[in-house]
Structures are given as C-alpha cells and as structure tokens.
Amino acid sequence: MDKWGYKLHDAVNGVSEMAAIGLGLEKSNFTQKLSGGAHLLAPTGSDLEKNDVGAIFAGFHYDIAFLTIHGKSRYPGLYVWLRNNQKLQVKVPNGCLLL
C-alpha cells in the first residue's frame, strides 16, 4: 500500500509542477507548499458483506486538498458534481488516474 501511495503522491507532484509552469510560475511553486503538508491516502475499502446493497460509504463531500487523485475503482459509485450542479458518474480507464 505504501508503494501505491508514493506513486499517487509523485503523480500529484508532477501535475503540480506542470500546473505551475503552465501558469507562468516557478516549477516548484506548488510543490514547495505541499512539502510537509498533510497527505491522506484513504482507500474506501469496505466489508461489503456487512452492508446492505446501496449503502453509501463516502457521501457527498468536498475534498480538503489542493489536488485529489483517484485510481480505478473495482466498484461503481464515484461521482463528481459539475459547476452547473450536474452529477456525473466517473469511470477511470485502465492505467489512468483521475485528478
């Protein structure tokens, strides 16, 4: 699990550097601010035998981080809300990450 967590952390750092460059900032502008910050790897693995079908494990919420990253889920139920408040189911393709 640690190896996967470090890969996710590295991906967020890489995207942060690209965003900084794209905004005309120093490459390390965002990563310096992320250094030493609270990073939470929170798999939502749940015992599906102890819950009813349709149980909600992580209801509507805002993420507290600068960037949020998700890998591909084995189960449906990941949604995002667009700026117009439209709910959209997210499907992460094999080999991809969602930020």
N, C-alpha and C positions, 0 to 999 in steps of 0.2 A: 504494500500500500504506500509506503514511503517513496518508493521509486516512481510510482504513478503520480503522487503528489508533487514531487520535484519536477516532473515533466510538465505538469499543468502550470506550476509556478514559473518555469522557464518560458513557457508559451506566453503567459501574461506579460512577462518582462519584455519579450521580443515584440509583442504588439504595442506595448507602452513606448518602446523606443521608436517604432515605426510611426506611431501617432505623433510623438514629439517632433520628429523630423518633418512629417507632413504639415505640421502647424508652424514650421519655421523656428522651432525651439532647439536647444541643445539636446542631443540624443539621450542624455541621462536625466533630463528634466523630471520626468515622471518616476523613473526607477529609483532615483535618489529619495524621493518622497515615500516610495513603497518600502524602501530598505528599513528593516526593523519593525515594520508595521504588523498589525495582527492579520495573519492569513489563516483562514479556516478551510480545511479540507473536510467537507461534511457529506460523506456518502449517505444517501437516504435509504440504505438497505433496511428492509423491514421484514419481519416474520409474517408472511402472507397467510400462514395457517392460523394465526391468532386474530386476524382482522376479517371483517365481512367484505364481500365484493363491493367495490365502490368506495371503500374507506379512503379518506384523504390524509396523506402523511405530511404534506407541507402545503397548506392552503395559500391563498393569495398573500403575498408579502413583497416587500421591497428588499433588495439586496443592499447591504451596508458598505460594500466595497467599491473601489474605483472601477474595477472590471470584475465581471463574474464569468466563470468558464464552466462549461458542462461537456462531458464526454457523451457518447452514445448510450442511451438507456436501453435496458432489456425490456422495459415495460412502457406502455403509453401513459400519457398524462402530464407531459411537460408543455406548459403553455406560456406565452408571453402576451402582454397587452400592448397594442399599438398606440400611438399618440392620440388616435381618434377613439380610444377605449374599446376597440375591436379585439376580442380574444382570438388568438391564433395558436393552433397546436404546432409544436416544433418537433421536427424529426431530423435528428443529426445523422448524416450519411456515414457509412463505414469509413474509418480512417480520418474523420474530421472532428473538430471541436467547435462548440458554439460559444462565442464570447458576446 
